[in-house]
Amino acid sequence: MIFRYFKVRHQDMVFLKFILEAYEGMNVMSTVDNVAGIIRIAIMGGFETDMDALLAELGQQVSMEAVLWDEAPSF
């Protein structure tokens, strides 16, 4: 599984969630930081190329900035 992180506007989160859910089995989107507007898209193995094309197309419709995100807990 490959994880990609994006900063998106709050008003676009629901739109992206509905679109990405339509591609069931290819990915799972979740919010990792609601305040900052950071989402994580977990891409299932074998679907990287298809998801890259889909994300590029979605990036034409909504503002999606790729970001680095460290999921390791900080204590």
N, C-alpha and C positions, 0 to 999 in steps of 0.2 A: 504494500500500500504506500502510495506517495502522498505527502501532505503539502498543500500549497496554501499560503496565507495572503489575504488581501485586505486592504483598508477600503471600506465602502461607506457611502452615505447611509445613514440610518433608514431613510425612506426607500432605499434600494434593496435592503436586506430581505424583505418579504418577497419582492419580485424575484430576486435571485433564487431564493429558497424554493419557490413554486416552479420556476423553470428547471432548476437542477433536480428537483424531485421527479420530474417527468422522465429523466434519464435514470430511472431506478436500476440499481445493480452496477452502475458505472461509478457512482460517487455518493458521498454523504457530506452535506454542508452543515457546519455548526458555528455558533458564535463563540469566540474565545475571549473577547473583550468588548462588551456592549458599549462602554463609555467611549472607547477609542474607535469603535466601528470595525473591529478586526474579525474576519471570518476565516475559518479553516475549511478547505475542501479536501477531503480524503478521496483519492482516486484509486480505484481498484486496479490491480495489475492487469496489463493488457489493453487498458483503455486510455493510456497516456496521450496518444496521438489524437484520438477522437475528442478527448476533453480539452486538449490544447486548442484545437480548432473551435470548439464550443466557447471556451473562455475568451478567445480572441474576438469572436463574434459578439459575445455579451459585452466585452470591453468597448465595443463601438456604440452600445446603447446606454450603458451606465458607467459611472466613474469607478474603476477598479484599479487600485494601486498595489502592485505586488510588494509585500513586505517580508522581512525576516522575522521569525518569531521563535523564541526559545520556550519550549513547553516544560522544561525542567523547573520544578518548584524552587523558589528562592526562600531560604529560611534565615 
